[in-house]
Amino acid sequence: MTTYEANFTNSEYQRRIDKTRKVMADRGIDAIVVSDPSNMSWLSGYDGWSFYVFQAVILTQEGEPTWWGRGMDALGARRTVFMQDDRIRGYDDTYVQNPEKHPMEDLSGLLGELGLEKARIGVEMDNYYYSAAAHATLLRKLPDATFLDATALVNWQRAVKSEREIEYMERAARIVEEMHLRILEVAVPGMRKNDLVAEIYATGIRGAHGFWGDYPAIVPMAPSGMDATAPHLTWDDRPMQPNEATFFEIAGAHRRYQCPQSRTLFFGDVPQKYRDAEQAVLDAMDAGLEQAKPGNRAEDIANAFNNTLNKAGFEKDSRCGYAIGISYPPDWGERTISFRRGDSTILEPGMTFHFMSALWLDDGGLEITEPIRITEDGYECFCTTPRKLFVSA
């Protein structure tokens, strides 16, 4: 059993397990092998930087889940999961990154011990943490089992957050607010970008309002000038320049719960095109937020946002938001609901999103985004950072 401060009560984990088992039963799945570290943590409490080797939580229709992973990481499982020690199984280190033997050979033996040799087993096929070789090994070692694609089955159960999950995201929101404040305090033309990113990291890890900062699931993205025409560049050691825009896509994190928020900083006199883009983004965000309420569809937000941008002369029809919550690298999205045309998911109270309202221009980029949650009668923004283009001399 865990010997440190647990993030959630055992009863909350049981509610999550019950919810997942119902969907498994509806889809005819006897057991699921969960390899996404966010899903592993959500079901069991496991928290460790061990997702570079094969690991999983196995959930059947009865009893506690089983944690399976590298032998040395079983010690971390004993410190973090809610289950009893006999539900923790570690494999020998000779399986680690060894082309002669695969960890899934060991997992196959465990699944056999659990009586699943002929079961219908769900696996997360389309996931960063599950490989083609892993799947081939399971097929070879368990020829009488039926393997089903259970990608995002657990992810979807995470969509509506509990009160404690919302609390952790609110703490992460306080942290990202401090991160943006620190940027405005120290950023000046001539400052090396890596020095500024060091300040961002230090502020994020230090935390805010007495709450410690966890590591974000994505590194800070902070491109300037022409680099900011692309959405996902990071940083180097080049000094920041006058008459350039830099957007900062960053997140506060607390107990693995992520609260991303973006703002843009311009040094010097702002060209009219950037003012026009700023106004268009703000108007489009307002239009999208008017649709952020229970009973509406995810695409209603996207359609309102993109239509407003288009009327202002900016062509955009891409995704403009996604579900957020607990996450591990390499991204902080839940990989379920998206704000985009065609996503008919019905919004419910307790759902949480990053409303990614942004424009990328021919000579830079503008990001002014908000993390939000759906309430009983509308929405709330997690953060209070002023919603505007920041300007410094």
C-alpha positions, 0 to 999 in steps of 0.5 A: 500500500502507499506510504505517502500522501495519496492524491485521491481516496480509495473510494474515488479510485473505485468509482473510476474502476467501476466506470471503466468496467461498465464500458468494458462490459458493454464492449465485451472486454474481459480485461484491459492492458492500460499502458498510457501513464495518464490512464495508469495513474488515473486508475491506480495512482501510480506516478513515476518517470518510468514510461520509457520502458514497458509498463501497464495496469491490468484491469479485469472485471473483478478485484483490484487492478494489477500494476506491472512494470520494471522490477526496480519501478515496482518500488515506486508503485508500492509508494504510490498506488492504492492497491495491496503489494500483492497486486504489484508485479515487476519484471526482470531487468534483462527484459529492458531494451534487449533485442533478444527478449521483450517485456511483453513475454513477461506480461503474457505470463502474468495474463496467463496467471490471471486466467486470461489465456483465452480472454478478450483483452483490450489494448491501447493500440494507437498510443505513444507507449504501446509498440508494434513489437509489443503487440506482435509479442502478445499475439505470439505468446497468447495465441488463444486470446482475442486482442481488441483495440481499446484506444482511449477507452479509459481516456474518455472516462476521464472527461468529467472531473471530480471535485478534487481533480478540479481543485488540482487544476485550480492550483495549477492555474495559480501557478501558470498565472505566476509564470506569465507574470514572471515573463512580464517582469524579466523579459527584455530585448537582448535577453537570451531566450534560454535564460527566459525559459529558465525563469519560466521553469523556476517559477513553475516548479516553485509553485504559487500560493503554497502549492508546489509545481509539478513538471508540465507534460510539454516543455515551454514553447516560446518562438519569436518572429518568424519562428512564431509562424510555426506553432510548436517550436521551443527555444534556443540561445538567441537574444529576444529582438525589438519589433518582434512578437513572442508567444508563450504556450506554457502550463502550470502543473500540480500533482500531474494535473495540467493547466495550459495557457498562452499569451503573446508579448510584443516588443516595441510599437505594435503593427496594425496587423497584430492589433487587428489579429488581437481583436479578431482572436478576442472577438472569436474567443468571446463567440466561442465561449458563448457556446461553452455550456452543457448540452451544446456540442464541442463543434459549436464552440469551434464553429462560432470561433472560426466563423467569427475569425473568418468574418474578420478576414482570417481564414481558419478551420482547424482544431481550436481546443481539446480536453485537458486534465491529468497528463504525462509527456509528451502532451497535455491533451486527453486525446478525446474531445476536440473543438473542431467541426464534426465533433458532436460530443455533448458538453457536460458540467465538469469537463475541462478544456484548453480553448486554443484561440490562436492565429499564425501570421506570415511574420509571426504568431499570436496566441491568447488562450484560456483553460476552461471548465464547463459548469452547470449553467455555462463555463468558468475560466481557470485563470485570471491573466489579462486577456490581451496582447502584452506590449513592452518597450 
